[in-house]
Amino acid sequence: MKREQRLRAPADFRRVREFARSSWLHPLLVMYVAPTELNRVRRRLREAIGQRFGQLPLESDVVVAARPASAQASWDQLCGALDSLLARAEKRQ
């Protein structure tokens, strides 16, 4: 499994346990399954930002937060939104 496909943050593990639609028990393990829309958005944003890394404001820390509607957005819509925000940030520099 690729690193970007794995959950790493404690908040992600809590979210899966909290929102699990199903769980299965075994004497040795418990498996929880929760919808992955938010993690999918995070992976998509990470990819979109990686493709635009050279456009990020220099010498700045940047945080991009996904809003709930981004879970239903197409790739083109998500990239368009990111491009729009980057253009607005560039104008303020």
PDB file of N, CA, C and O in Angstrom, chain B, residues numbered from 101:
ATOM      1  N   MET B 101       0.854  -1.173   0.000  1.00  0.00           N
ATOM      2  CA  MET B 101       0.000   0.000   0.000  1.00  0.00           C
ATOM      3  C   MET B 101       0.899   1.236   0.000  1.00  0.00           C
ATOM      4  O   MET B 101       1.853   1.317   0.774  1.00  0.00           O
ATOM      5  N   LYS B 102       0.593   2.184  -0.861  1.00  0.00           N
ATOM      6  CA  LYS B 102       1.369   3.409  -0.946  1.00  0.00           C
ATOM      7  C   LYS B 102       1.149   4.267   0.290  1.00  0.00           C
ATOM      8  O   LYS B 102       0.098   4.219   0.929  1.00  0.00           O
ATOM      9  N   ARG B 103       2.173   5.056   0.607  1.00  0.00           N
ATOM     10  CA  ARG B 103       2.110   5.879   1.807  1.00  0.00           C
ATOM     11  C   ARG B 103       0.911   6.822   1.796  1.00  0.00           C
ATOM     12  O   ARG B 103       0.248   6.985   2.820  1.00  0.00           O
ATOM     13  N   GLU B 104       0.622   7.451   0.641  1.00  0.00           N
ATOM     14  CA  GLU B 104      -0.489   8.399   0.581  1.00  0.00           C
ATOM     15  C   GLU B 104      -1.858   7.733   0.719  1.00  0.00           C
ATOM     16  O   GLU B 104      -2.866   8.418   0.889  1.00  0.00           O
ATOM     17  N   GLN B 105      -1.897   6.416   0.648  1.00  0.00           N
ATOM     18  CA  GLN B 105      -3.161   5.689   0.795  1.00  0.00           C
ATOM     19  C   GLN B 105      -3.410   5.262   2.239  1.00  0.00           C
ATOM     20  O   GLN B 105      -4.491   4.775   2.570  1.00  0.00           O
ATOM     21  N   ARG B 106      -2.412   5.445   3.093  1.00  0.00           N
ATOM     22  CA  ARG B 106      -2.541   5.008   4.487  1.00  0.00           C
ATOM     23  C   ARG B 106      -3.003   6.152   5.377  1.00  0.00           C
ATOM     24  O   ARG B 106      -2.685   7.317   5.138  1.00  0.00           O
ATOM     25  N   LEU B 107      -3.750   5.798   6.397  1.00  0.00           N
ATOM     26  CA  LEU B 107      -4.104   6.772   7.430  1.00  0.00           C
ATOM     27  C   LEU B 107      -2.900   6.907   8.352  1.00  0.00           C
ATOM     28  O   LEU B 107      -2.281   5.912   8.728  1.00  0.00           O
ATOM     29  N   ARG B 108      -2.571   8.154   8.715  1.00  0.00           N
ATOM     30  CA  ARG B 108      -1.429   8.359   9.603  1.00  0.00           C
ATOM     31  C   ARG B 108      -1.774   9.229  10.804  1.00  0.00           C
ATOM     32  O   ARG B 108      -1.199   9.057  11.879  1.00  0.00           O
ATOM     33  N   ALA B 109      -2.686  10.142  10.636  1.00  0.00           N
ATOM     34  CA  ALA B 109      -3.004  11.077  11.715  1.00  0.00           C
ATOM     35  C   ALA B 109      -3.986  10.445  12.709  1.00  0.00           C
ATOM     36  O   ALA B 109      -4.920   9.753  12.302  1.00  0.00           O
ATOM     37  N   PRO B 110      -3.779  10.678  13.990  1.00  0.00           N
ATOM     38  CA  PRO B 110      -4.724  10.152  14.987  1.00  0.00           C
ATOM     39  C   PRO B 110      -6.170  10.581  14.717  1.00  0.00           C
ATOM     40  O   PRO B 110      -7.101   9.818  14.975  1.00  0.00           O
ATOM     41  N   ALA B 111      -6.356  11.786  14.204  1.00  0.00           N
ATOM     42  CA  ALA B 111      -7.715  12.258  13.909  1.00  0.00           C
ATOM     43  C   ALA B 111      -8.376  11.408  12.833  1.00  0.00           C
ATOM     44  O   ALA B 111      -9.587  11.190  12.873  1.00  0.00           O
ATOM     45  N   ASP B 112      -7.599  10.929  11.880  1.00  0.00           N
ATOM     46  CA  ASP B 112      -8.155  10.063  10.836  1.00  0.00           C
ATOM     47  C   ASP B 112      -8.635   8.744  11.419  1.00  0.00           C
ATOM     48  O   ASP B 112      -9.694   8.243  11.039  1.00  0.00           O
ATOM     49  N   PHE B 113      -7.863   8.181  12.337  1.00  0.00           N
ATOM     50  CA  PHE B 113      -8.265   6.925  12.977  1.00  0.00           C
ATOM     51  C   PHE B 113      -9.532   7.120  13.816  1.00  0.00           C
ATOM     52  O   PHE B 113     -10.431   6.279  13.804  1.00  0.00           O
ATOM     53  N   ARG B 114      -9.589   8.240  14.541  1.00  0.00           N
ATOM     54  CA  ARG B 114     -10.794   8.537  15.339  1.00  0.00           C
ATOM     55  C   ARG B 114     -12.014   8.681  14.428  1.00  0.00           C
ATOM     56  O   ARG B 114     -13.094   8.181  14.742  1.00  0.00           O
ATOM     57  N   ARG B 115     -11.832   9.373  13.293  1.00  0.00           N
ATOM     58  CA  ARG B 115     -12.941   9.571  12.361  1.00  0.00           C
ATOM     59  C   ARG B 115     -13.465   8.235  11.844  1.00  0.00           C
ATOM     60  O   ARG B 115     -14.678   8.041  11.761  1.00  0.00           O
ATOM     61  N   VAL B 116     -12.586   7.327  11.503  1.00  0.00           N
ATOM     62  CA  VAL B 116     -13.027   6.028  10.990  1.00  0.00           C
ATOM     63  C   VAL B 116     -13.808   5.275  12.058  1.00  0.00           C
ATOM     64  O   VAL B 116     -14.868   4.717  11.775  1.00  0.00           O
ATOM     65  N   ARG B 117     -13.292   5.257  13.285  1.00  0.00           N
ATOM     66  CA  ARG B 117     -14.022   4.562  14.356  1.00  0.00           C
ATOM     67  C   ARG B 117     -15.361   5.226  14.640  1.00  0.00           C
ATOM     68  O   ARG B 117     -16.359   4.544  14.871  1.00  0.00           O
ATOM     69  N   GLU B 118     -15.385   6.565  14.625  1.00  0.00           N
ATOM     70  CA  GLU B 118     -16.611   7.298  14.948  1.00  0.00           C
ATOM     71  C   GLU B 118     -17.675   7.154  13.870  1.00  0.00           C
ATOM     72  O   GLU B 118     -18.853   6.991  14.185  1.00  0.00           O
ATOM     73  N   PHE B 119     -17.281   7.213  12.613  1.00  0.00           N
ATOM     74  CA  PHE B 119     -18.251   7.209  11.512  1.00  0.00           C
ATOM     75  C   PHE B 119     -18.371   5.861  10.818  1.00  0.00           C
ATOM     76  O   PHE B 119     -18.956   5.769   9.739  1.00  0.00           O
ATOM     77  N   ALA B 120     -17.828   4.825  11.419  1.00  0.00           N
ATOM     78  CA  ALA B 120     -17.878   3.505  10.795  1.00  0.00           C
ATOM     79  C   ALA B 120     -19.324   3.067  10.580  1.00  0.00           C
ATOM     80  O   ALA B 120     -20.137   3.073  11.504  1.00  0.00           O
ATOM     81  N   ARG B 121     -19.616   2.694   9.363  1.00  0.00           N
ATOM     82  CA  ARG B 121     -20.941   2.149   9.044  1.00  0.00           C
ATOM     83  C   ARG B 121     -21.000   0.669   9.379  1.00  0.00           C
ATOM     84  O   ARG B 121     -22.070   0.114   9.628  1.00  0.00           O
ATOM     85  N   SER B 122     -19.838   0.044   9.380  1.00  0.00           N
ATOM     86  CA  SER B 122     -19.751  -1.386   9.669  1.00  0.00           C
ATOM     87  C   SER B 122     -18.506  -1.659  10.481  1.00  0.00           C
ATOM     88  O   SER B 122     -17.525  -0.917  10.427  1.00  0.00           O
ATOM     89  N   SER B 123     -18.570  -2.741  11.234  1.00  0.00           N
ATOM     90  CA  SER B 123     -17.376  -3.215  11.929  1.00  0.00           C
ATOM     91  C   SER B 123     -17.473  -4.722  12.056  1.00  0.00           C
ATOM     92  O   SER B 123     -18.565  -5.288  12.118  1.00  0.00           O
ATOM     93  N   TRP B 124     -16.319  -5.362  12.095  1.00  0.00           N
ATOM     94  CA  TRP B 124     -16.272  -6.810  12.213  1.00  0.00           C
ATOM     95  C   TRP B 124     -15.311  -7.166  13.325  1.00  0.00           C
ATOM     96  O   TRP B 124     -14.252  -6.556  13.470  1.00  0.00           O
ATOM     97  N   LEU B 125     -15.688  -8.152  14.103  1.00  0.00           N
ATOM     98  CA  LEU B 125     -14.890  -8.583  15.240  1.00  0.00           C
ATOM     99  C   LEU B 125     -14.250  -9.930  14.973  1.00  0.00           C
ATOM    100  O   LEU B 125     -14.832 -10.789  14.309  1.00  0.00           O
ATOM    101  N   HIS B 126     -13.077 -10.101  15.483  1.00  0.00           N
ATOM    102  CA  HIS B 126     -12.345 -11.364  15.466  1.00  0.00           C
ATOM    103  C   HIS B 126     -11.633 -11.423  16.804  1.00  0.00           C
ATOM    104  O   HIS B 126     -11.333 -10.376  17.378  1.00  0.00           O
ATOM    105  N   PRO B 127     -11.357 -12.599  17.315  1.00  0.00           N
ATOM    106  CA  PRO B 127     -10.668 -12.655  18.609  1.00  0.00           C
ATOM    107  C   PRO B 127      -9.359 -11.857  18.648  1.00  0.00           C
ATOM    108  O   PRO B 127      -8.941 -11.420  19.720  1.00  0.00           O
ATOM    109  N   LEU B 128      -8.714 -11.662  17.504  1.00  0.00           N
ATOM    110  CA  LEU B 128      -7.451 -10.942  17.469  1.00  0.00           C
ATOM    111  C   LEU B 128      -7.548  -9.516  16.948  1.00  0.00           C
ATOM    112  O   LEU B 128      -6.680  -8.693  17.238  1.00  0.00           O
ATOM    113  N   LEU B 129      -8.584  -9.216  16.189  1.00  0.00           N
ATOM    114  CA  LEU B 129      -8.667  -7.916  15.512  1.00  0.00           C
ATOM    115  C   LEU B 129     -10.086  -7.363  15.490  1.00  0.00           C
ATOM    116  O   LEU B 129     -11.056  -8.093  15.694  1.00  0.00           O
ATOM    117  N   VAL B 130     -10.187  -6.085  15.243  1.00  0.00           N
ATOM    118  CA  VAL B 130     -11.457  -5.425  14.955  1.00  0.00           C
ATOM    119  C   VAL B 130     -11.221  -4.599  13.694  1.00  0.00           C
ATOM    120  O   VAL B 130     -10.209  -3.907  13.585  1.00  0.00           O
ATOM    121  N   MET B 131     -12.146  -4.669  12.748  1.00  0.00           N
ATOM    122  CA  MET B 131     -12.027  -3.877  11.530  1.00  0.00           C
ATOM    123  C   MET B 131     -13.228  -2.946  11.436  1.00  0.00           C
ATOM    124  O   MET B 131     -14.376  -3.378  11.537  1.00  0.00           O
ATOM    125  N   TYR B 132     -12.942  -1.647  11.239  1.00  0.00           N
ATOM    126  CA  TYR B 132     -13.966  -0.623  11.071  1.00  0.00           C
ATOM    127  C   TYR B 132     -13.914  -0.135   9.622  1.00  0.00           C
ATOM    128  O   TYR B 132     -12.838   0.015   9.043  1.00  0.00           O
ATOM    129  N   VAL B 133     -15.085   0.107   9.055  1.00  0.00           N
ATOM    130  CA  VAL B 133     -15.147   0.629   7.686  1.00  0.00           C
ATOM    131  C   VAL B 133     -16.035   1.866   7.695  1.00  0.00           C
ATOM    132  O   VAL B 133     -17.207   1.802   8.066  1.00  0.00           O
ATOM    133  N   ALA B 134     -15.452   3.009   7.276  1.00  0.00           N
ATOM    134  CA  ALA B 134     -16.174   4.281   7.224  1.00  0.00           C
ATOM    135  C   ALA B 134     -16.056   4.868   5.822  1.00  0.00           C
ATOM    136  O   ALA B 134     -15.107   4.566   5.098  1.00  0.00           O
ATOM    137  N   PRO B 135     -17.005   5.696   5.441  1.00  0.00           N
ATOM    138  CA  PRO B 135     -16.919   6.353   4.135  1.00  0.00           C
ATOM    139  C   PRO B 135     -15.616   7.147   4.037  1.00  0.00           C
ATOM    140  O   PRO B 135     -15.135   7.674   5.040  1.00  0.00           O
ATOM    141  N   THR B 136     -15.055   7.233   2.857  1.00  0.00           N
ATOM    142  CA  THR B 136     -13.741   7.835   2.698  1.00  0.00           C
ATOM    143  C   THR B 136     -13.744   9.165   1.956  1.00  0.00           C
ATOM    144  O   THR B 136     -12.691   9.597   1.485  1.00  0.00           O
ATOM    145  N   GLU B 137     -14.877   9.820   1.838  1.00  0.00           N
ATOM    146  CA  GLU B 137     -14.945  11.049   1.049  1.00  0.00           C
ATOM    147  C   GLU B 137     -13.911  12.078   1.481  1.00  0.00           C
ATOM    148  O   GLU B 137     -13.241  12.669   0.634  1.00  0.00           O
ATOM    149  N   LEU B 138     -13.766  12.304   2.792  1.00  0.00           N
ATOM    150  CA  LEU B 138     -12.833  13.322   3.249  1.00  0.00           C
ATOM    151  C   LEU B 138     -11.395  12.953   2.935  1.00  0.00           C
ATOM    152  O   LEU B 138     -10.613  13.804   2.511  1.00  0.00           O
ATOM    153  N   ASN B 139     -11.033  11.677   3.142  1.00  0.00           N
ATOM    154  CA  ASN B 139      -9.656  11.275   2.832  1.00  0.00           C
ATOM    155  C   ASN B 139      -9.408  11.315   1.339  1.00  0.00           C
ATOM    156  O   ASN B 139      -8.296  11.606   0.898  1.00  0.00           O
ATOM    157  N   ARG B 140     -10.427  11.027   0.566  1.00  0.00           N
ATOM    158  CA  ARG B 140     -10.295  11.097  -0.886  1.00  0.00           C
ATOM    159  C   ARG B 140     -10.022  12.537  -1.304  1.00  0.00           C
ATOM    160  O   ARG B 140      -9.174  12.785  -2.162  1.00  0.00           O
ATOM    161  N   VAL B 141     -10.719  13.465  -0.715  1.00  0.00           N
ATOM    162  CA  VAL B 141     -10.501  14.880  -1.018  1.00  0.00           C
ATOM    163  C   VAL B 141      -9.082  15.279  -0.626  1.00  0.00           C
ATOM    164  O   VAL B 141      -8.415  15.994  -1.373  1.00  0.00           O
ATOM    165  N   ARG B 142      -8.623  14.837   0.512  1.00  0.00           N
ATOM    166  CA  ARG B 142      -7.260  15.161   0.939  1.00  0.00           C
ATOM    167  C   ARG B 142      -6.234  14.643  -0.054  1.00  0.00           C
ATOM    168  O   ARG B 142      -5.283  15.349  -0.388  1.00  0.00           O
ATOM    169  N   ARG B 143      -6.419  13.417  -0.528  1.00  0.00           N
ATOM    170  CA  ARG B 143      -5.483  12.860  -1.509  1.00  0.00           C
ATOM    171  C   ARG B 143      -5.532  13.643  -2.812  1.00  0.00           C
ATOM    172  O   ARG B 143      -4.496  13.918  -3.418  1.00  0.00           O
ATOM    173  N   ARG B 144      -6.739  14.000  -3.241  1.00  0.00           N
ATOM    174  CA  ARG B 144      -6.887  14.755  -4.482  1.00  0.00           C
ATOM    175  C   ARG B 144      -6.265  16.143  -4.354  1.00  0.00           C
ATOM    176  O   ARG B 144      -5.594  16.607  -5.275  1.00  0.00           O
ATOM    177  N   LEU B 145      -6.482  16.801  -3.229  1.00  0.00           N
ATOM    178  CA  LEU B 145      -5.876  18.115  -3.009  1.00  0.00           C
ATOM    179  C   LEU B 145      -4.354  18.039  -2.973  1.00  0.00           C
ATOM    180  O   LEU B 145      -3.664  18.894  -3.528  1.00  0.00           O
ATOM    181  N   ARG B 146      -3.848  17.020  -2.321  1.00  0.00           N
ATOM    182  CA  ARG B 146      -2.396  16.850  -2.255  1.00  0.00           C
ATOM    183  C   ARG B 146      -1.815  16.708  -3.662  1.00  0.00           C
ATOM    184  O   ARG B 146      -0.772  17.287  -3.966  1.00  0.00           O
ATOM    185  N   GLU B 147      -2.480  15.949  -4.507  1.00  0.00           N
ATOM    186  CA  GLU B 147      -2.032  15.778  -5.894  1.00  0.00           C
ATOM    187  C   GLU B 147      -2.133  17.090  -6.664  1.00  0.00           C
ATOM    188  O   GLU B 147      -1.200  17.461  -7.377  1.00  0.00           O
ATOM    189  N   ALA B 148      -3.246  17.791  -6.531  1.00  0.00           N
ATOM    190  CA  ALA B 148      -3.442  19.058  -7.251  1.00  0.00           C
ATOM    191  C   ALA B 148      -2.413  20.098  -6.807  1.00  0.00           C
ATOM    192  O   ALA B 148      -1.879  20.830  -7.640  1.00  0.00           O
ATOM    193  N   ILE B 149      -2.135  20.170  -5.524  1.00  0.00           N
ATOM    194  CA  ILE B 149      -1.148  21.126  -5.020  1.00  0.00           C
ATOM    195  C   ILE B 149       0.247  20.739  -5.492  1.00  0.00           C
ATOM    196  O   ILE B 149       1.048  21.603  -5.851  1.00  0.00           O
ATOM    197  N   GLY B 150       0.535  19.457  -5.491  1.00  0.00           N
ATOM    198  CA  GLY B 150       1.834  19.001  -5.974  1.00  0.00           C
ATOM    199  C   GLY B 150       2.082  19.406  -7.417  1.00  0.00           C
ATOM    200  O   GLY B 150       3.206  19.754  -7.778  1.00  0.00           O
ATOM    201  N   GLN B 151       1.050  19.364  -8.243  1.00  0.00           N
ATOM    202  CA  GLN B 151       1.173  19.762  -9.645  1.00  0.00           C
ATOM    203  C   GLN B 151       1.373  21.270  -9.789  1.00  0.00           C
ATOM    204  O   GLN B 151       1.859  21.727 -10.824  1.00  0.00           O
ATOM    205  N   ARG B 152       1.009  22.042  -8.777  1.00  0.00           N
ATOM    206  CA  ARG B 152       1.086  23.499  -8.826  1.00  0.00           C
ATOM    207  C   ARG B 152       2.092  24.061  -7.833  1.00  0.00           C
ATOM    208  O   ARG B 152       2.035  25.245  -7.500  1.00  0.00           O
ATOM    209  N   PHE B 153       2.993  23.246  -7.365  1.00  0.00           N
ATOM    210  CA  PHE B 153       3.899  23.647  -6.296  1.00  0.00           C
ATOM    211  C   PHE B 153       4.666  24.922  -6.632  1.00  0.00           C
ATOM    212  O   PHE B 153       4.891  25.754  -5.753  1.00  0.00           O
ATOM    213  N   GLY B 154       5.064  25.087  -7.876  1.00  0.00           N
ATOM    214  CA  GLY B 154       5.805  26.276  -8.287  1.00  0.00           C
ATOM    215  C   GLY B 154       4.983  27.549  -8.237  1.00  0.00           C
ATOM    216  O   GLY B 154       5.549  28.641  -8.282  1.00  0.00           O
ATOM    217  N   GLN B 155       3.661  27.441  -8.143  1.00  0.00           N
ATOM    218  CA  GLN B 155       2.788  28.611  -8.096  1.00  0.00           C
ATOM    219  C   GLN B 155       2.488  29.075  -6.680  1.00  0.00           C
ATOM    220  O   GLN B 155       1.886  30.131  -6.488  1.00  0.00           O
ATOM    221  N   LEU B 156       2.900  28.299  -5.688  1.00  0.00           N
ATOM    222  CA  LEU B 156       2.622  28.676  -4.303  1.00  0.00           C
ATOM    223  C   LEU B 156       3.427  29.913  -3.932  1.00  0.00           C
ATOM    224  O   LEU B 156       4.553  30.079  -4.401  1.00  0.00           O
ATOM    225  N   PRO B 157       2.866  30.784  -3.095  1.00  0.00           N
ATOM    226  CA  PRO B 157       3.592  31.994  -2.670  1.00  0.00           C
ATOM    227  C   PRO B 157       4.928  31.620  -2.024  1.00  0.00           C
ATOM    228  O   PRO B 157       4.993  30.746  -1.160  1.00  0.00           O
ATOM    229  N   LEU B 158       5.990  32.301  -2.463  1.00  0.00           N
ATOM    230  CA  LEU B 158       7.316  32.016  -1.931  1.00  0.00           C
ATOM    231  C   LEU B 158       7.416  32.425  -0.469  1.00  0.00           C
ATOM    232  O   LEU B 158       6.760  33.369  -0.028  1.00  0.00           O
ATOM    233  N   GLU B 159       8.233  31.715   0.262  1.00  0.00           N
ATOM    234  CA  GLU B 159       8.498  32.009   1.667  1.00  0.00           C
ATOM    235  C   GLU B 159       7.225  32.166   2.492  1.00  0.00           C
ATOM    236  O   GLU B 159       7.122  33.050   3.343  1.00  0.00           O
ATOM    237  N   SER B 160       6.275  31.303   2.224  1.00  0.00           N
ATOM    238  CA  SER B 160       5.004  31.336   2.953  1.00  0.00           C
ATOM    239  C   SER B 160       4.601  29.915   3.319  1.00  0.00           C
ATOM    240  O   SER B 160       4.935  28.961   2.617  1.00  0.00           O
ATOM    241  N   ASP B 161       3.893  29.789   4.408  1.00  0.00           N
ATOM    242  CA  ASP B 161       3.227  28.530   4.742  1.00  0.00           C
ATOM    243  C   ASP B 161       1.821  28.620   4.197  1.00  0.00           C
ATOM    244  O   ASP B 161       1.161  29.648   4.348  1.00  0.00           O
ATOM    245  N   VAL B 162       1.360  27.570   3.571  1.00  0.00           N
ATOM    246  CA  VAL B 162       0.037  27.577   2.945  1.00  0.00           C
ATOM    247  C   VAL B 162      -0.784  26.427   3.511  1.00  0.00           C
ATOM    248  O   VAL B 162      -0.310  25.293   3.580  1.00  0.00           O
ATOM    249  N   VAL B 163      -2.003  26.719   3.913  1.00  0.00           N
ATOM    250  CA  VAL B 163      -2.952  25.703   4.363  1.00  0.00           C
ATOM    251  C   VAL B 163      -4.151  25.769   3.439  1.00  0.00           C
ATOM    252  O   VAL B 163      -4.740  26.834   3.253  1.00  0.00           O
ATOM    253  N   VAL B 164      -4.516  24.638   2.860  1.00  0.00           N
ATOM    254  CA  VAL B 164      -5.709  24.545   2.021  1.00  0.00           C
ATOM    255  C   VAL B 164      -6.657  23.582   2.731  1.00  0.00           C
ATOM    256  O   VAL B 164      -6.324  22.413   2.927  1.00  0.00           O
ATOM    257  N   ALA B 165      -7.813  24.059   3.110  1.00  0.00           N
ATOM    258  CA  ALA B 165      -8.795  23.245   3.830  1.00  0.00           C
ATOM    259  C   ALA B 165      -9.963  22.919   2.911  1.00  0.00           C
ATOM    260  O   ALA B 165     -10.505  23.800   2.243  1.00  0.00           O
ATOM    261  N   ALA B 166     -10.338  21.672   2.882  1.00  0.00           N
ATOM    262  CA  ALA B 166     -11.463  21.231   2.052  1.00  0.00           C
ATOM    263  C   ALA B 166     -12.780  21.513   2.758  1.00  0.00           C
ATOM    264  O   ALA B 166     -12.947  21.201   3.937  1.00  0.00           O
ATOM    265  N   ARG B 167     -13.706  22.101   2.028  1.00  0.00           N
ATOM    266  CA  ARG B 167     -15.048  22.315   2.560  1.00  0.00           C
ATOM    267  C   ARG B 167     -15.905  21.109   2.179  1.00  0.00           C
ATOM    268  O   ARG B 167     -15.548  20.379   1.255  1.00  0.00           O
ATOM    269  N   PRO B 168     -17.017  20.883   2.861  1.00  0.00           N
ATOM    270  CA  PRO B 168     -17.820  19.678   2.602  1.00  0.00           C
ATOM    271  C   PRO B 168     -18.207  19.471   1.133  1.00  0.00           C
ATOM    272  O   PRO B 168     -18.232  18.333   0.665  1.00  0.00           O
ATOM    273  N   ALA B 169     -18.505  20.538   0.404  1.00  0.00           N
ATOM    274  CA  ALA B 169     -18.919  20.390  -0.995  1.00  0.00           C
ATOM    275  C   ALA B 169     -17.804  19.829  -1.872  1.00  0.00           C
ATOM    276  O   ALA B 169     -18.074  19.315  -2.957  1.00  0.00           O
ATOM    277  N   SER B 170     -16.559  19.921  -1.417  1.00  0.00           N
ATOM    278  CA  SER B 170     -15.447  19.413  -2.226  1.00  0.00           C
ATOM    279  C   SER B 170     -15.488  17.895  -2.386  1.00  0.00           C
ATOM    280  O   SER B 170     -14.879  17.356  -3.310  1.00  0.00           O
ATOM    281  N   ALA B 171     -16.192  17.207  -1.504  1.00  0.00           N
ATOM    282  CA  ALA B 171     -16.301  15.753  -1.616  1.00  0.00           C
ATOM    283  C   ALA B 171     -17.054  15.341  -2.878  1.00  0.00           C
ATOM    284  O   ALA B 171     -16.816  14.256  -3.409  1.00  0.00           O
ATOM    285  N   GLN B 172     -17.956  16.189  -3.364  1.00  0.00           N
ATOM    286  CA  GLN B 172     -18.718  15.877  -4.569  1.00  0.00           C
ATOM    287  C   GLN B 172     -18.159  16.574  -5.810  1.00  0.00           C
ATOM    288  O   GLN B 172     -18.683  16.372  -6.906  1.00  0.00           O
ATOM    289  N   ALA B 173     -17.131  17.373  -5.671  1.00  0.00           N
ATOM    290  CA  ALA B 173     -16.585  18.130  -6.796  1.00  0.00           C
ATOM    291  C   ALA B 173     -15.798  17.208  -7.725  1.00  0.00           C
ATOM    292  O   ALA B 173     -15.160  16.251  -7.286  1.00  0.00           O
ATOM    293  N   SER B 174     -15.858  17.518  -9.010  1.00  0.00           N
ATOM    294  CA  SER B 174     -15.055  16.775  -9.977  1.00  0.00           C
ATOM    295  C   SER B 174     -13.604  17.217  -9.852  1.00  0.00           C
ATOM    296  O   SER B 174     -13.307  18.214  -9.193  1.00  0.00           O
ATOM    297  N   TRP B 175     -12.703  16.475 -10.484  1.00  0.00           N
ATOM    298  CA  TRP B 175     -11.293  16.834 -10.474  1.00  0.00           C
ATOM    299  C   TRP B 175     -11.100  18.226 -11.081  1.00  0.00           C
ATOM    300  O   TRP B 175     -10.350  19.043 -10.547  1.00  0.00           O
ATOM    301  N   ASP B 176     -11.779  18.491 -12.199  1.00  0.00           N
ATOM    302  CA  ASP B 176     -11.661  19.791 -12.850  1.00  0.00           C
ATOM    303  C   ASP B 176     -12.167  20.922 -11.954  1.00  0.00           C
ATOM    304  O   ASP B 176     -11.561  21.993 -11.916  1.00  0.00           O
ATOM    305  N   GLN B 177     -13.255  20.701 -11.243  1.00  0.00           N
ATOM    306  CA  GLN B 177     -13.784  21.713 -10.332  1.00  0.00           C
ATOM    307  C   GLN B 177     -12.822  21.971  -9.181  1.00  0.00           C
ATOM    308  O   GLN B 177     -12.598  23.119  -8.798  1.00  0.00           O
ATOM    309  N   LEU B 178     -12.257  20.909  -8.635  1.00  0.00           N
ATOM    310  CA  LEU B 178     -11.327  21.046  -7.531  1.00  0.00           C
ATOM    311  C   LEU B 178     -10.068  21.805  -7.980  1.00  0.00           C
ATOM    312  O   LEU B 178      -9.599  22.708  -7.288  1.00  0.00           O
ATOM    313  N   CYS B 179      -9.536  21.429  -9.136  1.00  0.00           N
ATOM    314  CA  CYS B 179      -8.345  22.120  -9.660  1.00  0.00           C
ATOM    315  C   CYS B 179      -8.668  23.566 -10.014  1.00  0.00           C
ATOM    316  O   CYS B 179      -7.842  24.453  -9.797  1.00  0.00           O
ATOM    317  N   GLY B 180      -9.852  23.815 -10.552  1.00  0.00           N
ATOM    318  CA  GLY B 180     -10.258  25.178 -10.876  1.00  0.00           C
ATOM    319  C   GLY B 180     -10.357  26.042  -9.637  1.00  0.00           C
ATOM    320  O   GLY B 180      -9.952  27.204  -9.653  1.00  0.00           O
ATOM    321  N   ALA B 181     -10.890  25.489  -8.572  1.00  0.00           N
ATOM    322  CA  ALA B 181     -10.996  26.232  -7.311  1.00  0.00           C
ATOM    323  C   ALA B 181      -9.605  26.555  -6.766  1.00  0.00           C
ATOM    324  O   ALA B 181      -9.354  27.666  -6.301  1.00  0.00           O
ATOM    325  N   LEU B 182      -8.715  25.579  -6.827  1.00  0.00           N
ATOM    326  CA  LEU B 182      -7.348  25.800  -6.348  1.00  0.00           C
ATOM    327  C   LEU B 182      -6.639  26.847  -7.208  1.00  0.00           C
ATOM    328  O   LEU B 182      -5.953  27.724  -6.682  1.00  0.00           O
ATOM    329  N   ASP B 183      -6.804  26.757  -8.521  1.00  0.00           N
ATOM    330  CA  ASP B 183      -6.194  27.750  -9.415  1.00  0.00           C
ATOM    331  C   ASP B 183      -6.716  29.151  -9.116  1.00  0.00           C
ATOM    332  O   ASP B 183      -5.955  30.118  -9.134  1.00  0.00           O
ATOM    333  N   SER B 184      -8.006  29.258  -8.842  1.00  0.00           N
ATOM    334  CA  SER B 184      -8.609  30.542  -8.525  1.00  0.00           C
ATOM    335  C   SER B 184      -8.012  31.136  -7.245  1.00  0.00           C
ATOM    336  O   SER B 184      -7.692  32.323  -7.191  1.00  0.00           O
ATOM    337  N   LEU B 185      -7.870  30.302  -6.226  1.00  0.00           N
ATOM    338  CA  LEU B 185      -7.293  30.771  -4.959  1.00  0.00           C
ATOM    339  C   LEU B 185      -5.830  31.167  -5.131  1.00  0.00           C
ATOM    340  O   LEU B 185      -5.384  32.165  -4.564  1.00  0.00           O
ATOM    341  N   LEU B 186      -5.089  30.395  -5.904  1.00  0.00           N
ATOM    342  CA  LEU B 186      -3.677  30.728  -6.137  1.00  0.00           C
ATOM    343  C   LEU B 186      -3.545  32.045  -6.888  1.00  0.00           C
ATOM    344  O   LEU B 186      -2.656  32.844  -6.592  1.00  0.00           O
ATOM    345  N   ALA B 187      -4.425  32.276  -7.860  1.00  0.00           N
ATOM    346  CA  ALA B 187      -4.396  33.539  -8.612  1.00  0.00           C
ATOM    347  C   ALA B 187      -4.705  34.715  -7.701  1.00  0.00           C
ATOM    348  O   ALA B 187      -4.070  35.765  -7.800  1.00  0.00           O
ATOM    349  N   ARG B 188      -5.683  34.542  -6.809  1.00  0.00           N
ATOM    350  CA  ARG B 188      -6.026  35.615  -5.876  1.00  0.00           C
ATOM    351  C   ARG B 188      -4.877  35.892  -4.921  1.00  0.00           C
ATOM    352  O   ARG B 188      -4.592  37.048  -4.605  1.00  0.00           O
ATOM    353  N   ALA B 189      -4.209  34.824  -4.455  1.00  0.00           N
ATOM    354  CA  ALA B 189      -3.074  35.006  -3.541  1.00  0.00           C
ATOM    355  C   ALA B 189      -1.912  35.687  -4.260  1.00  0.00           C
ATOM    356  O   ALA B 189      -1.205  36.503  -3.668  1.00  0.00           O
ATOM    357  N   GLU B 190      -1.717  35.358  -5.518  1.00  0.00           N
ATOM    358  CA  GLU B 190      -0.623  35.967  -6.303  1.00  0.00           C
ATOM    359  C   GLU B 190      -0.833  37.459  -6.462  1.00  0.00           C
ATOM    360  O   GLU B 190       0.136  38.219  -6.433  1.00  0.00           O
ATOM    361  N   LYS B 191      -2.071  37.901  -6.630  1.00  0.00           N
ATOM    362  CA  LYS B 191      -2.367  39.316  -6.786  1.00  0.00           C
ATOM    363  C   LYS B 191      -2.043  40.102  -5.521  1.00  0.00           C
ATOM    364  O   LYS B 191      -1.710  41.285  -5.596  1.00  0.00           O
ATOM    365  N   ARG B 192      -2.138  39.461  -4.369  1.00  0.00           N
ATOM    366  CA  ARG B 192      -1.887  40.146  -3.084  1.00  0.00           C
ATOM    367  C   ARG B 192      -0.408  40.233  -2.767  1.00  0.00           C
ATOM    368  O   ARG B 192      -0.013  40.994  -1.884  1.00  0.00           O
ATOM    369  N   GLN B 193       0.409  39.481  -3.459  1.00  0.00           N
ATOM    370  CA  GLN B 193       1.864  39.466  -3.184  1.00  0.00           C
ATOM    371  C   GLN B 193       2.512  40.750  -3.602  1.00  0.00           C
ATOM    372  O   GLN B 193       3.722  40.911  -3.445  1.00  0.00           O
TER     373      GLN B 193
END
